[in-house]
Amino acid sequence: MKIVILFALIAMAIAQDGYPTKFDNIDVDEILQSDRLFKNYFNCLMDAGPCSPEGNELKRYLPDAISTGCSKCNQKQRELTVKVAMFLIEQRPEEWIALRGKFDPDNVFAEMYREQAAKFGITL
């Protein structure tokens, strides 16, 4: 019995080393190009509407990803993060400002990531 518990604890520790990957292949371009889908995700993140399972997952892990520099993100998740940030900054600046206001109200993380974002062509 102790071995089963030990394996369960190890499995939980390993799972915590990264974010879940079950939504890594979601079509982000489809969401960004659809006003309806974009609005649903945005409202979910802003606590202004219901959340899809994917939205709940994003909402759950986004604060940790922001505060840790996406240290638990895999390569695909990092690429999607850059894509979405660039889209928001260039195409949806009002929503970008609202999200920053909610998830980084004191501008702490924007300052912390300014140099790194510049490498991707993102101006914070």
Contacts in CASP RR format, 6 or more apart in sequence:
PFRMAT RR
TARGET T0000
AUTHOR 0000-0000-0000
METHOD contacts of the structure
MODEL  1
MKIVILFALIAMAIAQDGYPTKFDNIDVDEILQSDRLFKNYFNCLMDAGP
CSPEGNELKRYLPDAISTGCSKCNQKQRELTVKVAMFLIEQRPEEWIALR
GKFDPDNVFAEMYREQAAKFGITL
17 72 0 8 1.000
18 72 0 8 1.000
18 73 0 8 1.000
18 74 0 8 1.000
19 61 0 8 1.000
19 65 0 8 1.000
19 72 0 8 1.000
19 73 0 8 1.000
19 74 0 8 1.000
19 77 0 8 1.000
20 57 0 8 1.000
20 61 0 8 1.000
21 74 0 8 1.000
21 76 0 8 1.000
21 77 0 8 1.000
22 57 0 8 1.000
23 54 0 8 1.000
23 57 0 8 1.000
23 58 0 8 1.000
24 74 0 8 1.000
24 76 0 8 1.000
24 77 0 8 1.000
24 80 0 8 1.000
26 54 0 8 1.000
28 80 0 8 1.000
28 83 0 8 1.000
28 84 0 8 1.000
30 37 0 8 1.000
31 37 0 8 1.000
31 38 0 8 1.000
31 41 0 8 1.000
32 38 0 8 1.000
32 83 0 8 1.000
32 84 0 8 1.000
32 87 0 8 1.000
32 91 0 8 1.000
38 92 0 8 1.000
40 49 0 8 1.000
40 50 0 8 1.000
40 52 0 8 1.000
41 52 0 8 1.000
41 54 0 8 1.000
41 55 0 8 1.000
41 58 0 8 1.000
42 48 0 8 1.000
42 95 0 8 1.000
42 98 0 8 1.000
42 99 0 8 1.000
43 49 0 8 1.000
43 50 0 8 1.000
44 50 0 8 1.000
44 51 0 8 1.000
44 52 0 8 1.000
44 55 0 8 1.000
44 56 0 8 1.000
44 58 0 8 1.000
44 59 0 8 1.000
45 55 0 8 1.000
45 58 0 8 1.000
45 59 0 8 1.000
45 62 0 8 1.000
45 99 0 8 1.000
45 102 0 8 1.000
46 98 0 8 1.000
46 99 0 8 1.000
46 102 0 8 1.000
51 59 0 8 1.000
62 103 0 8 1.000
63 103 0 8 1.000
64 72 0 8 1.000
65 72 0 8 1.000
65 73 0 8 1.000
65 77 0 8 1.000
65 81 0 8 1.000
66 103 0 8 1.000
66 104 0 8 1.000
66 109 0 8 1.000
67 109 0 8 1.000
69 113 0 8 1.000
70 77 0 8 1.000
70 78 0 8 1.000
70 81 0 8 1.000
73 81 0 8 1.000
82 120 0 8 1.000
82 122 0 8 1.000
85 96 0 8 1.000
85 117 0 8 1.000
85 120 0 8 1.000
85 122 0 8 1.000
86 120 0 8 1.000
86 121 0 8 1.000
86 122 0 8 1.000
88 95 0 8 1.000
88 96 0 8 1.000
88 99 0 8 1.000
89 96 0 8 1.000
89 122 0 8 1.000
89 123 0 8 1.000
100 107 0 8 1.000
100 110 0 8 1.000
103 109 0 8 1.000
104 110 0 8 1.000
110 124 0 8 1.000
111 124 0 8 1.000
113 124 0 8 1.000
114 124 0 8 1.000
117 123 0 8 1.000
117 124 0 8 1.000
END
